[in-house]
């Protein structure tokens, strides 16, 4: 439910827009910004490597599948931020979905 529910997809899309707007210019900066906001810590080297590979995979896929990128980049009712490319927003939405669904994000210790 948390990964595929429409409200969680929309939340991830909005978070992805914030990552793109405020997270810096490089993938590692953006991943660490997302981790700081969601988990109050930086990503480990292993997490950074896995998330970067995920981002690269999804970014390349959304460059080939523009219609899929458009659907994800416009998911939900909240208006999207202006000036963000569909493929970029969709790829970062995939990353945001993972970060928001980490056990650390959804469970209390």
C-alpha positions in Angstrom: 0.0 0.0 0.0 2.7 2.5 0.9 4.6 2.1 -2.3 1.7 2.1 -4.8 -1.2 4.0 -3.1 -2.0 7.2 -5.1 -1.6 9.5 -2.2 1.8 8.1 -1.5 2.8 8.4 -5.1 1.6 12.1 -5.1 3.6 12.7 -1.8 6.7 11.2 -3.4 6.2 13.4 -6.5 5.9 16.5 -4.4 9.0 15.5 -2.3 10.8 14.9 -5.6 10.1 18.4 -6.7 11.5 19.7 -3.4 14.6 17.5 -3.9 15.1 19.0 -7.4 14.5 22.6 -6.2 16.4 22.6 -2.9 18.7 19.5 -2.9 21.7 20.8 -4.8 22.9 20.1 -8.3 24.5 16.7 -8.1 22.9 13.3 -7.4 24.8 12.7 -4.2 23.8 16.1 -2.9 20.2 15.5 -3.7 20.2 12.0 -2.2 21.7 13.3 1.0 19.3 16.2 1.1 16.4 13.8 0.8 17.8 11.5 3.5 18.3 14.6 5.8 14.7 15.7 5.3 13.1 12.2 5.7 15.5 10.5 8.2 17.5 13.3 9.8 20.8 11.8 8.6 23.0 11.5 5.5 22.9 8.4 3.3 25.6 5.8 3.9 28.1 5.1 1.1 26.2 1.9 0.3 22.8 3.6 0.4 24.2 6.4 -1.8 25.5 3.8 -4.3 22.2 1.9 -4.5 20.1 5.1 -4.7 22.3 6.5 -7.4 22.0 3.3 -9.5 18.2 3.4 -9.0 18.1 7.0 -10.1 20.3 6.4 -13.2 18.2 3.4 -14.2 14.9 5.3 -13.8 16.2 8.5 -15.5 17.3 6.5 -18.6 14.0 4.6 -18.7 12.0 7.8 -18.4 14.0 9.4 -21.2 12.8 6.5 -23.5 9.3 6.4 -22.1 8.2 10.0 -22.1 4.5 9.2 -21.7 5.2 7.2 -18.5 7.3 10.1 -17.3 4.5 12.6 -18.0 2.0 10.4 -16.1 4.2 10.1 -13.0 5.3 13.7 -13.1 1.7 14.8 -13.0 0.3 12.2 -10.6 -2.2 13.5 -8.0 -4.1 16.7 -7.5 -1.4 19.0 -6.2 -0.1 21.2 -9.0 3.5 20.4 -10.0 6.3 22.8 -9.8 7.0 24.8 -13.0 10.2 24.3 -14.9 10.9 20.7 -14.0 11.4 18.2 -16.9 9.0 15.2 -16.8 11.9 12.7 -16.9 13.8 14.4 -14.1 10.7 14.7 -11.9 9.6 11.1 -12.6 13.1 9.7 -11.8 13.4 11.6 -8.6 9.8 10.5 -7.7 11.1 7.0 -7.9 13.9 7.8 -5.6 11.6 9.7 -3.2 9.2 6.6 -3.1 12.1 4.5 -2.0 13.3 6.9 0.7 9.8 7.4 2.0 9.3 3.6 2.1 12.5 2.7 3.9 11.8 0.8 7.1 13.4 3.7 9.0 10.8 6.0 7.5 7.7 4.0 8.3 8.6 2.3 11.6 9.2 3.6 15.0 12.2 2.2 16.9 
